[in-house]
Amino acid sequence: MALEMRTACEKCSKSLAPESESYICTYECTFCAECTASMNHVCPNCGGELVRRPRPRKSS
């Protein structure tokens, strides 16, 4: 099952490119690096840990 690669931060609505630094919880809530830092890496929706979202594989 693939991750849902959301394109905007759920807190500030900043646009997030697939290769940008962004963070997700186990429910795939998605936040930009700045908002994640301000929330101490804790998802405000579920209370879970926010971790770096994996970047997509580069095509060769």
N, C-alpha and C positions, 0 to 999 in steps of 0.2 A: 504494500500500500504506500503510495507516494504522499509526501507532505503537501499540504495546500500552501503554495507560495503566495501569500498575501502581498499586496503591492503598496500598502500604506500602514503607518504606525497607528495603532488603535487608540493612542492617547493624544497625539498632536497632529495626526493626519499627514505627516511628512511622507513623501513618496519614497518607496523602497525598491530599488532595482534588485533583481535576483542575486547579483554578486555583491550587493552592499552589506555592510555590517549591520545585522539585525538579530533580534533575540526572540525565542519562542518558549512556550511552556508545553507541557504534555498535551494540552488541548489545542495547540497551534495558535494561541493568542500571539500576536506579533507586535513587537515594539522596536523603535529605533534605539541606537546605542545611548543617546542622551537621556531619553525617557527611562530606559532600563537602569542606567546609573542612578537617576534620581529616585527610583523605586527600590534601590538596593537589591536588584536582581530578583524581586519577588513579584509574581503576577498579581495584579489587583483584582482579577476576576476569580481565580481559584486558589490563590495563596501558594501556588507551586513555584519552583525555581525557574528562572528565565536563563536559558543557555543559548550560546551562539547558534544561529540557524546555519545549517550546512549550505555551502555554495554549490551551485550546479556544476556538473562535470564540464570541463572545457572540451569543445569538439576539436578534433585534430584534422 
